[in-house]
């Protein structure tokens, strides 16, 4: 009797273990179009900057701007001492007038038979040389001032008043404040294929939300250091009250929507990734459980988006309890 009782208890325990081993949860998932919202943090910067310098040598006598200052187009930003430049221009102009008079004089002599064609050619050559020297001196005097090519802001100053300036030596680094402010963010290989130039996005800069932006550059090569793609977003309607400042933290929101049919499967249902990069989940069909691999379309914090044949497809996937099964049995 005692032996029979122990056998009965063992049978009940074994049944309970088998019952618990088969407990799992499934979820019915209908195919839908793939939609995703990419949120990435990046830093602001000026898309293009310009280094301004003088075309001639001289001492800096005026510098009207400093780092951080804004300026208007066609305003004078810096100028050189022009005494020597003006004297050289005047001297070259005098030489040019004399060379012209020499040409006229030789022409008159030729008419009177008192000179030769060779003398005329030499006089004309001297006139051309004098004219070229005058043009250069006039150009150097004209370029003794650095005039702002656009409305902008000074990023760096490389010199001081009374310092000798050489041609081509940097004086100021400036940037335009008109349609020249961008945010650079990094996206993954899966995300880059959804981005195109001209795509509208929403940006938050320095606490100001709802700034309209546009994807202005989509690279075809990943950054070698992080294996991420550095996407450039141009700010198209920066508020006038918000001054562009480089290296400020910004957040870019990119809403994605395609006509591609996907199953939005909870991340908890993912068993593994196979050698082909496909996601393996446990699928229930009628009363049968089967491991099935799907191509991954996207991934976020809550869902993994798996390829579906069409929008009429549906899927019954095991979201909890699949760990209790031996994978070799499925």
Secondary structure, DSSP 4 states (H G I P E B T S, - for coil): -HHHHHHHHHHHHHHHHHHHHT--EEEEEE-EEEEEEEEEEEEEEES--EEEE-SS-EEEEEE---TT-EE-TT-EEEEE--HHHHHHHHHHHHHHHHHHHHHHHHHHHHHTTSS-HHHHHHHHHHHHHHHHHHHHHHHHHHTTEEE-SSSEEEEEE---TT-EE-TT-EEEEEEESSS-EEEEEEE-HHHHTT--TT-EEEEEETTEEEEEEEEEE--SS--TTTS-EEEEEEESS--TTS---TT-EEEEEEEEEEEEEEEEEEGGG--EE-TTS-EEEEEEETTEEEEEEE-EEEE-SSEEEEE-SSTT-EEEEEEESGGGS-GGG-
